[in-house]
Amino acid sequence: MARQRSNDLFPTDHPVSAEELIGRDADVGEIATTLAGGASVVVAGPRRTGKTSVCDAVLGRLAEQGMYTVAIDLFRIATAAELAEALVAETLSNRSAVRRALHQTRRAGRVVADALQTSAIVRSKTQLGEDLEIAFQPGLAARDPERYVDYALGLPARIAAADGKQVVVFFDEFQEIASPQQPYGDADRLTKRMRAIFQRSSGVSFLFAGSVEHLMRDLFTPSQRALHQFGGFHALRPIDVDAWTAGLTERFAADDCTVEETALARIVTYGELHPRTTMLLAQKSHLTTVELETRTVDLAIVEQGLVAALRADRVSHEQTIGRIRHLHKLGLVVAERLARGEPVYPGLPRGSVRRALEGLRDAAIIESRGRGDWRFTSPLLRRYIADFRPFE
């Protein structure tokens, strides 16, 4: 019988569907309930911990309840004009006839609509304003980005009122708003405009997700910030051992694989409950069974899976180590001590160590779990630095 693909069973590098989530039901339910109740939510945490997958599942659940949903990934948007265009297009896509016209426009580079779609576009302009034309004329928003961004930010409330629907707007990687490169203009000015528009947006709730937690908290926590307390923070729960055990067992079984209890426990231990790391270890362990033509996962298979996972991420890890070297002259020394569980300050200037830690934090390589408690955001990177350099 043909084997299933390891990456299909254990996806690692893209958001997964709601059906593929392991141990996230409570998070999805709580966030969906809060948004449906009209409040806004902030989800902050390191990359590759499942934030986007959880938020996508939330939007799917709310859409099933009849709400309009809008999803904007700021990693994919380079300028204020593109932000305006994307937000208008995603909002309008909740109207099926307009969605088809938008799809055809993107394919043809111009408006190509049948009579029904043309009527829907005309009606939408009448209800929502002529400025929605930016969705059908790429580049138009660049003529006056600030004007069109303001229009786009207010559009969800307009369509909510026009259609009698609740709208949920999801901004992924929202910390990009405060990027030093200022891709959307001055961050303070933009967030003040957002606050002014959002707080008048009846019928709309907002979901903000970001992978640089300290930047997200700086945007939403200090009293002088425009978005102060605009949304409540929701910390994703760690996926516990029982959930991982059940979820991984089910996925191995989908390829008729038997997993020894000790081997499964080793995968979970090595993964440190980190979603992407745990899934990658399971993926590489499964791939090893395919290569060895066995359907039994034992401890030896898992150890080979660990080596394969480290090899797979080696280039990424070396690139990160290069970044660490440039962050601070003591960056790699401090990172190596943290990776090995050693005290970071002995024999080094305290001020320099503190600045090195802050640099590692700002680069999202480590995170603080409390005073003096620093953790790597990637368990595999920690292991690579601690045990496998040089790794051949």
N, C-alpha and C positions, 0 to 999 in steps of 0.2 A: 504494500500500500504506500502511495506517495506520501512523503512527509510534508507537514505544514511548514511554512516559512517562519523562521525564528522571529523576524522583525514584525510579522503580523500577530504572532502570539504575545510578544512582549515589546510593544512600541516604545521608543525612547525619545525621539527627537522632534516630535510634533505633538500638538494637542490631540487628545484622544476623545472619542465619542463618549456620551454619557453612559452607554452600555459597557464601555471598556474600563470605566473608573473602578478603582479598588478602594474601599474604605472611605468614601467621600459623601455618602448619602446624607449624613447629618449636616455637613457644611452646605451642600446644595440646598437642602430644605430650609435651613435657617436664613441663608442669604435671600433665597427666593421669597420667603415669607416677609422679610423686612422690606424688600423692594416693592412687593405687591401692596404693602401697607402704606406706601408713599414716601418712606424714608430712603436715604442714600447710604451707600456702603463703600468702605475703603478696604481693599485686600492688598496687603504688602508682604513681601517675602522674597527670598532668593529665587533666581531663575531655575527653571526645571524642577520645580516642586509641585507643579500641577495647578497653578493659579488660573491660567487661561482655560485649561480643561474644565475646571470647576465652574468658572464664570460662563463658559459656553453652555455647560449643562444647565446652569441657572436660566440663561436666556431661552434655551429650548423648552424648559418647563413652563416659563411664563408665556411663551408663544402658544403653547398648548392650551393655556388658560384664556387665550384670546387677546393678549396684550401685543402691542407693537414693540419690536425690539430693534435697537440700532447698535452696531458694534464697530468701533474705530480702533485700529492698531497704530499707535503713534510711531512704532518702529518703522512702519512702511510709508510714513508721510513726512516729506522733507521740508515743506514750507507752509506758511499760513494759508496761501491760496489753495494748496492741495488739501489742507485740512477742511477748508470751507466746502470745496467740491465734494470730498468724500462724505462729509457729514450730511450734506444736502442729498446726495445720491442714496446713501444708506437709509435716510429717513423716508424718502419718497418710495423706496423699494417695498415698503409695507403695503403700498397700493399695487395690486397685481398688474393692472394694465400699464401703469407707469413703469413698473419694474421691467416688463417686456420691452418697452420703448428704450429704457436706459441700456438694457443688454444689447439691443440692436445698434444703438448709438455708439457704444464702446467697440463693437465689431466693425462698424462701417465708418466711424470717424465723423458721422453727422447724424442728424435726426432722420431715422427711417421708420415711420410708424404707419399703421393702417388707420382706417377711419376711427375705429373704437379707441385706439391708443392716442390718436391726435385729439379726440374729444376729451380723453382723460387728462392729457397734458394741459389743454386749455382750461378745463375746470380746475385743475390744481393751481394754475397760475392765478385764476380768479380768487380762489380761496386762500392761497398761501403766499401770494406775492410774485411779481415778475422776476424777482432776483433768483428764483429757483432755476432760471435759465442757465446758471453756471454748471448745473449737472449735465446739460446737453451741449455746452460749448466749452470744451476743455481750453483752459488758458484765459477765459474771461475773468475769472476771479483775481488773476494776477494784476489786473488794471487798478484794483482798489481792495487789497487783501483785508484791511481792517473792517471795511464796510461789509464785505461778504462773510467774514468770520462772524461778525455780530448777527447777521441775518441767519447764518447756519446754526449758531448756538440757540437762537430763539425758535427755530423751525419745529423742533419736536413738540413744543407747547402749542404751536399753531395747528399742527396736524392732530394733536390730541383733542383739541377743542373742536376742530372741523369734523372729525370722524367719531367723536365720542369714545375714544379709546385711551387707555392708560399706556404711556410710553416709557420704556426703560432704555437708557442710553449707557452703553458700556465703553469706557475709555481704557484700553490696555496700554501698559507701559507709560502710565500717565506722568511719571517723573521726567519724561523727555520735555515736558513743558518748561522745566527749570534747568534744562541743559545749558552748560556754559556757552555753547554755540548759538543759543537763542534762535532756534529754527523757526519759531512762530512769533518772534519779536520779544520785547521786554516781558519777562515772566510775571513781574508784579503787576504790570499794566493789564496783561491778558487775564490773569486770575481775578483781578478786580472786576473786569468786564464779565467774566464767567459768573462770579458771585452775583453781580447785579442782575444778570439775565436769568440764571438758574433759580434764584430765590423767588422770582415771579413766574416761574414755569409751572403753572398748575397742571396737574395730571401727568407730570414727568418725575421719575426718580432716576438717580444716577449711580452707576457702579464704576468705581475707579480701582484699577489694579496696577501695581508697580513692582519691579524686581529689585529696586534699590531702596530698602526699607527706610534708612535714615533720611533720604530725600523726600520720600512720601510723608513721613512724619513731620518733616520741616514744612511741607506744603499745607498740612491739615491741622497741625497741633498748636504752634505758637499763636498767641492772641493777636499779634500784629499782622498775621497772614490773612489775606482776603478769604481763603477757604477754611478759616478756623472753625472747627467743629461742624463743617458742612455735612460730613458723613461720619458714621460710626465705624471704627476699625473692627474688622473681623479677622482673627488669626486662624488660619487653617489648622485643624488638629493634626497631630502626627498620626499617620496610619499605623495602627497598633499591630502587634505581632500576630494576633489572631486573624485580623483582616488580611494581612499579607499571606499568612499560611493558607487560608481558605482560597484567596484569589489566585495565588501562584499554583496551588495544587490543581485548581480547576483548569488553568491554562495549559499546564503540562499534560493533563488528562485529555485535553482536546486533540493532542497528537499521540494518544495512547501511551504516554510516558508515565512510568512509575517513579516517584521521588521518595527516596529513603528519608525517614524523619530527621536524621542527623544532617543530611545534605540540605534539606529545606531550611532547617534552623541555621545552618552555616550561611546560606544565601541571605537570610534576613539579618543575621549578625553583621556580615560584611557590608550589607547595604545601609546599616545604621538607620533604618526606617526612612531613608531619603528616597523619594519616589523614582527619580531617574536612575540613580545608582543601583537600587534594588532591581529595577526592571532590566537594566543593562546586564547585571550579573546573571539574572535568570535567562536572558536572551542568549548570552554567550555560552552558558552552560547547556542550554538546549541545542545550540549550534554544534557544540562539541559532541553531543549524542548523535547528531546527524553524521558528522564526520567519522565517528567511530562505529557507526551502524549499530547503535544500541538504543533501547528505549528505557533504560534504567539510569536514573540520576543518583550517583553516589557521591561521597566526599571527594574522591579523586576527580570526578567530572567537574565539581564546583571549583576545586583549586585550579583546574585548567581554564574554567570560565573566568576566574578572577584575573589570571594572566592575560587572557584574550581581551578582557575589558580594559585593562591597563594599556595594552598595546593599541587598542582601538582609539583610546583618548590621548595617546602619547603626544601627537602633534599639538593638540589643544593645550595639554599640560605644559609643554615646552614653551609655547607662545605665552602662556600665563606667567611662567617663570621669568621670561624676558621682560614682561610688564612689571613684575615685582622688582626686578633689578633696577628699573628706571624710576620706580615710585619713590625710593629712598635708598640711600647708601647702605642702610641696615635692613632693608626690606627683606632680602632673602634670608639673612641670619635670623631675624625675628620669625619669619614664616617657618623655617626649619625647626626652630625651638617649639613653636606652637604645634607643628605637625607631630613632633615626638613627645608632646605632653610635658615639656620642660619649662621651668620658669623663664620668662623672657627678659627680665631686667638684669640679673647678675652680670657684673663686669662691663656693663654698657651704660652710656649716659641716659638717664631716665627721660629727659626731654626728647632725645632722638628716638628712643624706643616708642614713646607715646606718639610722636609724629609718624613713625613707620606704621604703627597699628592703625592710626587714623587713615593713612594712605591706603592700606590694605582694605580697610572697611569701605572707604569711598569708592574703591574699585570693585566692590561686591565680592571680594575674594574671601573675606572673613566677615562674621557678624558678631555682635555682642549679645550674650544671653544674660547679662547682668554685670555688675562691677567686677572687672578682672576676669570675666569668663568669656573668652573669645573662641569661636568655633569656625572651622572652614565651612563654606557654603557647599562645597563638593567633597564628600568623603573620599572619593577616588583621588582627587588632587592631593588631599592630605596624605593618603597612603603613598602616593607616588613620590611626594617630596620626602616623606619620612623614611621609606624603605626601599624604593626602587630607582633611585638616581645614583649613578647612571643606570639606565634600564636597557638592556640589550636582549 
